[in-house]
Amino acid sequence: MVCYSDASLGRTDIEGKSTSGCVIKLYGDTVAWKAEKQRNVATSSMESEYVAMSKGTKMLMRIKTIKERLINDNRKPLLKGDNKSAICAAKAEMSKSLMHLTKLDFHFVRNVYKEGEIKLKWVSTKDQLADMLTKGLGRDTFEKF
């Protein structure tokens, strides 16, 4: 199971709020996707990507629970993001740049990773499936995804 997580940094919203998007694939097939406006204004692309990763992780964990109840497959799901700083922040014990994010749900990805429930991996923007949920794409890229 793989979750692609992405965010736009307030580019599409007059209030400056970012859009989170995620696409979840199970055994190669897309089983879930979601795009939504973030509640708060992010101050950096790393912050908006980190929030999107937490939202993607929540969906990933719900589907993981269903999958484990249906079949005996306990492999750890993989969360892929295209922002190296956000991935590093999720893996870090404490990040000074994210200390202002006091809401627990923003740090959900960090908690789940620390507990060993998921793996995190960087993916190139050109292979980021969730990109189509967060911003307008050219025709070729859109058709590729």
N, C-alpha and C positions, 0 to 999 in steps of 0.2 A: 504494500500500500504506500502510495506516494502522494504528498500534498504539495502543490506549488502555491506559494504565497507571494503576493506583490502588493504594492501601494503606489499611488500617485501622490505627490506632495502638493496638495491644495491647488492643483492646476485647473480643476474643473469646477470649483465651487467659489462663488463670490465671497463667501465667508472665510475662505482660506482653509477649509477643512479638507483633509485628504480622503481618498477612496481606498478601501481595502478590498482585495479580491483573493479568492483561493479556488483551486480546482483540485479535486481528489480523484485519484485513479486507483482502482483495485484490480489487480491482475491485468493491467493494461487498458482497462475500460474506464471511462469517466463515470463516476457514480454520484458525485455531488459537486456543486459549485455555488459560490455566493459572492456578491459584490455589495458593499454598503459604505455609506459615508461614516467616517470616524467621528466620534462625539466631540473630541477636542481638537484644537488647532495644533498641529505638530510644528516644532521649531526647526526640524531638520529632516532630510530624507531618511536618515538612519532611524529616527524616532518613529516616523510614519510606517516604515518597513517593520520595525520591531512590534508595533501595535498590530499590524496586519498578520505578522507571524503568530502572535498570541491568539488572534481570532481564528486563524487557520488551524492552530493546534487544538482549539476547543472542538471544532468540527471533526478533526482527525481522531480525537479520542472517543467521540461519540460513535463514529463508524467502526473504530477498532473494537469497541465493546460489543457491538452488534455482530461483527465478523467472528469474534472469539466465541460467541454464544452459538453461532450457526455451524462453524467448522473448527477443527482443531488446528489452528494456525496461530502460533504465538510470536511470529516474527515481529520485530519492532518496526513501526512505520517510519517513513523518512519524510522530513519536512525540508523542502527546497526553497531557498530564497536567493534573490540576486543582489543583496546588499551585504557585503562582507562585514561591515561594521555592526550591523544588526545581528548577524550570526555570532560574531565575537561577543557582543553584549549579552546574548542569550546564554552563551557558554560560561560567561564570567560570573564569579561569586558576587561581586558588587561593582557596578559601573557608575562612576561619578557623573557621567553625562546623562544617566537615566534616573538619578536619585529623586528628581522632581516628579517622576511618575509614581505617585504613592498609591494609586488604585491597584489593588491586588490583581485584577484581571489583566492588566498590562504585563505583569510579570509571570503570567501563566506558562508561557513557553519556557521560561527559565526554570520554573519549578518542575515541570514535566521532564525536561531534559536532564536536570540534576538527579531526578529519581530514576533515570535510565529507561524511561518509557518510550522515548523517541530518539531518532538519530537526526542530526542537522547536517545539511550539505549546501554548499554554494552552487548555483546554477547560473550560467551565462544569461544575460538579458535576452539574447536571441533565441534561447530555448525555454524561456519563462512562459509557460502556458497561461498563467493568471494575468499576464500583461493585457490580454484582450478584455478583461473585466475592469481595468482601472484607467484606461486611456484609449484614445482613438489610434488605430493602427493603419498602416498602408494595406492595400488589397493583398499583396503577396504574403505579408506576414500574417494577416488575419486568416487567409485560406490555409496557410501552413498549420496554424494552431487548430 
